[in-house]
Amino acid sequence: MTNPTDPLSECTTKVIAMPADTNPDGDMFGGWILGQMDLAAYVCARRLVKHKIVVVAIDNVVFHKPVFVGDCLECYTHLEKTGRTSMTVKVEAYVERRDSQEKEKVTEGRFVYVSIGADRKPVPIQG
Ligand SMILES: CC(C)(COP(=O)(O)OP(=O)(O)OC[C@H]1O[C@@H](n2cnc3c(N)ncnc32)[C@H](O)[C@@H]1OP(=O)(O)O)[C@@H](O)C(=O)NCCC(=O)NCCS
């Protein structure tokens, strides 16, 4: 399934926002949202390599709207770029609110992963 603004993306993960991951005011923690996006980007990036991958950078993160308990968070991923050892995955997170079927974009960002060998040094993706 693709999202309306990026036909090249796919819905990689879906998860319900639970009360254990809220801030003291009851909204979802930004760190929890980023963690979900990281997992989705990882699923997308690891398809390309046999090696272990690690995230080296998270860029251009914007939190557009809050996420509430009970929302279904959907992370859409799109492999934007591959380098010699790195892969950049654009992630757009949408929510389906509890009381509505409409999707709202809540967060976006770019996750850069590097393929590493047993010595933890970068290795070519096609290695
Ligand atoms: C990822 C890591 C192995 C990279 O080592 P490094 O010696 O800095 O690697 P290099 O400088 O050779 O860069 C490797 C690739 O990453 C890219 N890269 C490095 N830093 C980057 C940054 N800040 N932003 C975007 N890309 C970056 C380089 O452009 C290069 O890409 P390419 O080979 O496709 O051209 C090392 O920084 C590391 O182990 N970091 C910790 C990772 C981690 O623990 N993540 C959290 C848990 S998964």
The ligand as a Gaussian input file, in Angstrom:
#p B3LYP/6-31G(d) Opt

LIG

0 1
 C       28.224000       3.734000      11.046000
 C       29.742000       3.691000      11.244000
 C       30.213000       2.257000      11.118000
 C       30.321000       4.539000      10.110000
 O       31.714000       4.543000      10.271000
 P       32.578000       5.668000       9.531000
 O       34.006000       5.276000       9.685000
 O       32.143000       7.007000       9.980000
 O       32.163000       5.443000       8.032000
 P       32.498000       6.297000       6.737000
 O       32.949000       7.674000       7.022000
 O       33.386000       5.401000       5.892000
 O       31.065000       6.401000       6.051000
 C       30.367000       5.240000       5.665000
 C       29.121000       5.681000       4.912000
 O       28.238000       6.369000       5.796000
 C       27.959000       7.654000       5.290000
 N       27.858000       8.570000       6.422000
 C       28.716000       8.688000       7.458000
 N       28.281000       9.640000       8.303000
 C       27.114000      10.119000       7.778000
 C       26.195000      11.121000       8.184000
 N       26.361000      11.825000       9.304000
 N       25.131000      11.343000       7.422000
 C       24.900000      10.643000       6.283000
 N       25.747000       9.669000       5.840000
 C       26.840000       9.426000       6.591000
 C       29.119000       8.005000       4.376000
 O       28.741000       8.980000       3.406000
 C       29.411000       6.655000       3.756000
 O       28.459000       6.378000       2.739000
 P       28.870000       5.693000       1.304000
 O       29.844000       4.567000       1.577000
 O       27.583000       5.163000       0.771000
 O       29.455000       6.779000       0.471000
 C       30.174000       4.273000      12.633000
 O       29.968000       5.671000      12.614000
 C       29.365000       3.653000      13.765000
 O       29.593000       2.496000      14.125000
 N       28.433000       4.419000      14.349000
 C       27.565000       3.893000      15.403000
 C       26.299000       3.244000      14.791000
 C       25.302000       2.907000      15.869000
 O       25.657000       2.414000      16.922000
 N       24.008000       3.220000      15.594000
 C       22.953000       3.114000      16.575000
 C       22.431000       1.729000      16.794000
 S       22.085000       0.825000      15.305000

